[in-house]
C-alpha cells in the first residue's frame, strides 16, 4: 500500500462515481479521464467547489458589473461615503444640511412669536389690573348708597319745588325826556353835565306847564320821588303831586352853588315824599302861579321805597 492509496481500486478508477462522466458510447469523458488521475487520498482537503462531479467546470465569472443587479460596493464609487446616488447616505446628508437653516429659521420665528404673545399678555394683565385697582380703590359704600334709595320715596324733587319768589324788582326810573310834557316844556341837550343816558333834559316850564310820569309799583305804601336837575345859580320851586293828592311845593334850590347863569355847574338832585298805590300811579311836576320860580332843567326821575332823603 502506498501513500495516498488505501490498496483498493474502486470501480471507474480512482473516482467511485466515474460512471457519471461516461459518454453515451461507454468511453470515459474528458472529465472522467481527468478524474482518473491518481490523487493522494480521499481525505485530502480540497477547497469547496474545487471538485466537480458530472459537471463541466464553469468559467470564471465576469468581473464586469451585472446590469440587473450589483451590490452597492461593486458600483462605481459605491464604497465611497457621501457620494451615493439618489437616496443614498450622501444625498440624505446634503438634504439634512439644507433643511437645517430652514428648521433653525422656523424655530427662531416660533420663539419670537411666543415672546410677543407673552409681552402682549403681560401688557393686557397690567391694563386690566389698573382698572381693577381703580375700582378697588373706590369707596365701596358709594355705589351701595347710590343704589340704596332707588325705587323708594326720596321726597320731592328739588326741580319740582315751587320757584322762590323773585328778588325785589328795582323801582322805576326814567329820563326826563321820556315824560309826557304839557303846555310848553321841551327836550334839549345843549347844557353839559346831564346824567341822562342820552345827555338830554327838559326845560321851559311856565305857568300851567307840567311833566307827567306814570310809574308802576307792586304794593301800596310810602315812596320818595327823586328828581335830577340844574338851576342857573338861583333857587327855584315846582309843585309835585301823586294821584289825587293835593300838590305841594318842592324846593329846587342851588345846592351845587353854581354862579348865576351857569346852568352847567348847577346839576344836583332833590326829593318829595308821596303815597303810592299798587299798580300804575300818576306823578305830576308842574309850574305854579309864579313862573319866575320855574326856571328848572330836569334830566332824570326815579323812586325809592319809604320816605327817605337819599
C-alpha positions as CSV (number, residue, x, y, z in Angstrom):
1,X,0.0,0.0,0.0
2,X,1.4,3.4,-1.0
3,X,0.7,6.8,0.5
4,X,-2.4,8.3,-0.9
5,X,-3.9,4.8,-1.8
6,X,-5.6,2.5,0.6
7,X,-5.0,-0.6,-1.6
8,X,-8.5,-0.8,-3.1
9,X,-9.1,0.4,-6.6
10,X,-12.7,1.4,-6.7
11,X,-14.6,1.0,-10.0
12,X,-14.1,3.6,-12.6
13,X,-10.6,4.1,-11.4
14,X,-9.9,6.4,-8.5
15,X,-13.4,8.0,-8.7
16,X,-16.1,5.8,-7.5
17,X,-18.6,8.0,-9.4
18,X,-16.7,7.9,-12.6
19,X,-19.6,6.3,-14.4
20,X,-21.4,9.5,-14.2
21,X,-18.9,11.0,-16.6
22,X,-19.1,8.4,-19.3
23,X,-20.4,9.4,-22.7
24,X,-23.2,7.5,-24.4
25,X,-20.7,5.1,-26.1
26,X,-19.2,4.0,-22.8
27,X,-15.9,5.9,-23.3
28,X,-14.9,7.8,-20.3
29,X,-15.3,11.6,-20.7
30,X,-12.6,14.0,-20.5
31,X,-13.7,14.9,-17.1
32,X,-13.7,11.3,-16.1
33,X,-10.2,10.8,-17.5
34,X,-9.1,13.8,-15.6
35,X,-10.9,12.3,-12.6
36,X,-8.9,9.0,-13.1
37,X,-5.7,10.8,-12.4
38,X,-4.4,9.4,-9.1
39,X,-4.6,11.5,-6.1
40,X,-3.0,11.1,-2.8
41,X,-6.0,10.4,-0.7
42,X,-9.8,10.8,-0.4
43,X,-9.1,12.6,2.8
44,X,-7.1,15.3,1.0
45,X,-8.6,18.5,1.8
46,X,-9.9,20.4,-1.2
47,X,-11.4,23.8,-1.4
48,X,-15.1,24.0,-1.5
49,X,-16.3,23.9,-5.1
50,X,-12.9,22.8,-6.4
51,X,-14.2,19.3,-7.2
52,X,-16.9,18.9,-9.8
53,X,-19.0,15.8,-10.2
54,X,-20.7,15.3,-13.6
55,X,-20.4,19.0,-14.3
56,X,-18.3,20.9,-16.6
57,X,-16.0,23.4,-14.9
58,X,-17.7,26.8,-15.2
59,X,-15.6,29.7,-16.5
60,X,-14.6,32.3,-14.0
61,X,-17.4,34.9,-13.6
62,X,-17.0,38.1,-15.5
63,X,-15.8,40.8,-13.2
64,X,-17.9,43.4,-15.0
65,X,-20.9,44.5,-13.0
66,X,-24.3,42.9,-13.7
67,X,-26.6,45.4,-15.3
68,X,-29.5,43.9,-13.5
69,X,-28.1,43.6,-10.0
70,X,-24.9,44.6,-8.3
71,X,-24.0,45.1,-4.7
72,X,-23.6,48.7,-3.7
73,X,-19.8,48.1,-3.3
74,X,-19.5,46.9,-6.9
75,X,-21.0,50.1,-8.3
76,X,-18.6,52.8,-9.3
77,X,-18.0,54.8,-6.2
78,X,-20.3,52.5,-4.3
79,X,-17.9,52.2,-1.3
80,X,-17.3,55.9,-1.0
81,X,-19.4,57.6,1.6
82,X,-21.2,60.8,0.9
83,X,-21.2,60.2,-2.9
84,X,-24.1,57.8,-3.3
85,X,-26.9,58.0,-5.8
86,X,-30.4,59.3,-5.2
87,X,-31.5,58.4,-1.7
88,X,-28.0,57.4,-0.7
89,X,-26.3,58.5,2.5
90,X,-24.5,61.4,0.8
91,X,-27.7,62.8,-0.6
92,X,-29.6,62.4,2.6
93,X,-26.8,64.1,4.5
94,X,-27.0,67.0,1.9
95,X,-30.8,67.2,2.4
96,X,-30.4,67.4,6.1
97,X,-27.7,70.1,5.7
98,X,-30.1,72.1,3.5
99,X,-33.0,71.6,5.9
100,X,-31.0,72.8,9.0
101,X,-31.2,76.6,8.2
102,X,-34.9,76.4,7.4
103,X,-35.5,74.5,10.6
104,X,-33.5,77.0,12.6
105,X,-35.4,79.9,11.0
106,X,-38.7,78.2,11.8
107,X,-37.6,77.7,15.4
108,X,-36.5,81.4,15.7
109,X,-39.8,82.7,14.3
110,X,-41.7,80.5,16.6
111,X,-39.7,81.7,19.6
112,X,-40.2,85.3,18.6
113,X,-44.0,84.7,18.3
114,X,-44.1,83.2,21.8
115,X,-42.2,86.2,23.2
116,X,-44.5,88.6,21.5
117,X,-47.6,86.8,22.9
118,X,-46.1,86.8,26.4
119,X,-45.4,90.6,26.2
120,X,-49.0,91.2,24.9
121,X,-50.4,89.1,27.7
122,X,-48.4,90.9,30.4
123,X,-49.4,94.3,29.0
124,X,-53.1,93.3,29.0
125,X,-52.8,92.0,32.5
126,X,-51.3,95.3,33.7
127,X,-54.1,97.3,31.9
128,X,-56.9,95.2,33.4
129,X,-55.2,95.2,36.8
130,X,-55.1,99.0,36.7
131,X,-58.8,99.2,36.0
132,X,-59.4,96.7,38.8
133,X,-57.2,98.8,41.2
134,X,-59.2,101.9,40.4
135,X,-62.4,100.1,41.1
136,X,-61.0,98.5,44.2
137,X,-59.8,101.9,45.5
138,X,-63.2,103.5,45.1
139,X,-65.5,103.9,48.1
140,X,-67.3,100.6,48.3
141,X,-70.2,102.3,50.0
142,X,-70.6,104.8,47.3
143,X,-72.3,102.5,44.8
144,X,-74.3,100.9,47.6
145,X,-75.5,104.3,48.8
146,X,-76.3,105.3,45.2
147,X,-78.4,102.3,44.7
148,X,-79.9,102.1,48.2
149,X,-82.7,104.6,47.7
150,X,-83.7,103.6,44.2
151,X,-87.4,102.8,43.9
152,X,-88.1,104.4,47.3
153,X,-89.8,107.7,48.0
154,X,-87.0,110.2,48.3
155,X,-89.2,113.2,48.8
156,X,-90.0,115.9,46.3
157,X,-87.5,116.6,43.5
158,X,-85.9,119.9,44.0
159,X,-86.7,120.7,40.4
160,X,-90.4,120.2,41.2
161,X,-90.3,122.6,44.1
162,X,-92.1,125.9,43.5
163,X,-89.7,128.6,42.4
164,X,-88.6,131.0,45.1
165,X,-90.1,134.5,44.9
166,X,-88.2,136.8,42.7
167,X,-86.0,139.3,44.3
168,X,-87.5,142.7,44.7
169,X,-87.5,144.4,41.4
170,X,-85.8,147.7,41.2
171,X,-88.2,150.6,41.4
172,X,-88.9,152.5,38.2
173,X,-86.7,155.3,36.9
174,X,-86.9,157.4,33.8
175,X,-85.1,160.0,31.7
176,X,-86.8,163.4,31.8
177,X,-87.0,163.4,28.0
178,X,-89.4,160.3,28.3
179,X,-92.0,162.1,30.4
180,X,-95.2,163.4,28.9
181,X,-94.9,167.1,28.6
182,X,-97.9,169.5,28.8
183,X,-98.1,173.3,27.9
184,X,-94.6,174.3,27.0
185,X,-91.7,172.2,28.3
186,X,-89.3,170.9,25.6
187,X,-86.4,168.4,25.3
188,X,-82.9,169.8,24.9
189,X,-79.3,168.7,25.2
190,X,-77.3,172.0,24.9
191,X,-76.2,172.2,28.6
192,X,-73.4,169.8,29.5
193,X,-73.5,167.6,32.7
194,X,-76.8,165.9,32.2
195,X,-76.8,162.4,33.8
196,X,-79.4,161.0,31.4
197,X,-78.2,158.3,29.2
198,X,-78.5,160.4,26.1
199,X,-77.4,163.6,27.8
200,X,-80.8,165.1,27.3
201,X,-83.1,167.1,29.7
202,X,-86.4,169.0,29.6
203,X,-86.8,172.7,30.4
204,X,-89.1,175.8,29.5
205,X,-91.5,175.5,32.4
206,X,-94.0,178.3,32.6
207,X,-97.3,178.9,34.4
208,X,-99.6,176.0,33.6
209,X,-96.8,173.7,32.3
210,X,-96.3,170.2,33.6
211,X,-94.4,166.9,33.1
212,X,-96.4,163.7,33.8
213,X,-94.8,160.4,34.9
214,X,-96.7,157.1,35.4
215,X,-94.6,154.6,37.4
216,X,-95.9,151.2,38.3
217,X,-95.2,149.7,41.8
218,X,-96.0,146.3,43.3
219,X,-97.6,147.4,46.6
220,X,-99.1,150.3,48.3
221,X,-97.0,152.5,50.6
222,X,-94.8,155.4,51.2
223,X,-92.3,156.3,48.5
224,X,-89.9,159.1,47.7
225,X,-89.7,160.8,44.3
226,X,-86.1,161.9,43.4
227,X,-85.5,164.4,40.6
228,X,-82.2,165.3,39.0
229,X,-82.0,168.9,37.8
230,X,-79.9,172.1,37.4
231,X,-80.7,175.8,38.0
232,X,-78.9,178.9,36.8
233,X,-77.3,179.8,40.1
234,X,-80.7,180.6,41.7
235,X,-83.2,178.7,44.0
236,X,-86.3,177.6,42.2
237,X,-89.6,175.8,43.2
238,X,-92.1,173.4,41.4
239,X,-95.2,171.7,42.6
240,X,-95.3,167.9,43.0
241,X,-98.4,165.7,43.3
242,X,-99.2,162.0,43.3
243,X,-102.5,160.6,42.1
244,X,-105.4,162.6,43.6
245,X,-103.4,164.1,46.5
246,X,-103.0,167.9,46.7
247,X,-99.8,169.2,45.2
248,X,-97.2,170.7,47.5
249,X,-94.2,173.0,46.7
250,X,-90.9,171.2,46.3
251,X,-87.7,173.2,46.5
252,X,-85.3,173.1,43.6
253,X,-82.5,175.1,45.3
254,X,-79.0,175.9,44.1
255,X,-77.4,173.2,46.2
256,X,-74.4,172.9,43.8
257,X,-73.5,176.6,44.4
258,X,-73.3,177.5,40.7
259,X,-72.7,181.1,39.6
260,X,-75.8,182.9,38.4
261,X,-76.5,181.9,34.8
262,X,-74.2,178.9,34.9
263,X,-76.5,176.1,34.1
264,X,-73.7,173.5,33.6
265,X,-72.4,173.9,37.2
266,X,-75.8,173.6,38.9
267,X,-76.5,169.9,38.4
268,X,-77.8,168.3,41.6
269,X,-80.9,166.5,42.9
270,X,-83.9,166.9,45.2
271,X,-86.8,164.8,46.6
272,X,-90.5,164.8,47.5
273,X,-92.4,162.3,49.7
274,X,-95.5,160.7,48.3
275,X,-98.1,157.9,48.9
276,X,-98.5,155.4,46.0
277,X,-100.8,152.5,45.4
278,X,-100.2,149.2,43.9
279,X,-100.2,149.4,40.1
280,X,-99.8,152.5,37.9
281,X,-99.6,155.9,39.5
282,X,-99.7,159.5,38.2
283,X,-96.9,161.7,39.4
284,X,-97.2,165.3,38.2
285,X,-94.4,168.0,38.3
286,X,-95.9,171.4,37.4
287,X,-95.2,175.1,37.4
288,X,-97.3,177.1,39.9
289,X,-98.6,180.7,39.6
290,X,-95.1,182.1,39.9
291,X,-93.4,181.4,36.6
292,X,-90.3,183.3,37.7
293,X,-89.5,180.4,40.1
294,X,-89.9,177.7,37.4
295,X,-86.5,178.1,35.7
296,X,-85.6,174.3,36.2
297,X,-84.0,171.8,33.7
298,X,-84.8,168.2,34.6
299,X,-82.6,165.2,33.4
300,X,-83.9,162.2,35.4
301,X,-86.6,161.0,37.8
302,X,-86.8,157.8,40.0
303,X,-88.4,156.2,43.1
304,X,-87.1,154.9,46.4
305,X,-89.1,152.8,48.9
306,X,-90.2,154.7,52.0
307,X,-89.7,158.4,52.9
308,X,-86.0,158.9,52.6
309,X,-83.7,161.8,51.8
310,X,-81.1,160.0,49.7
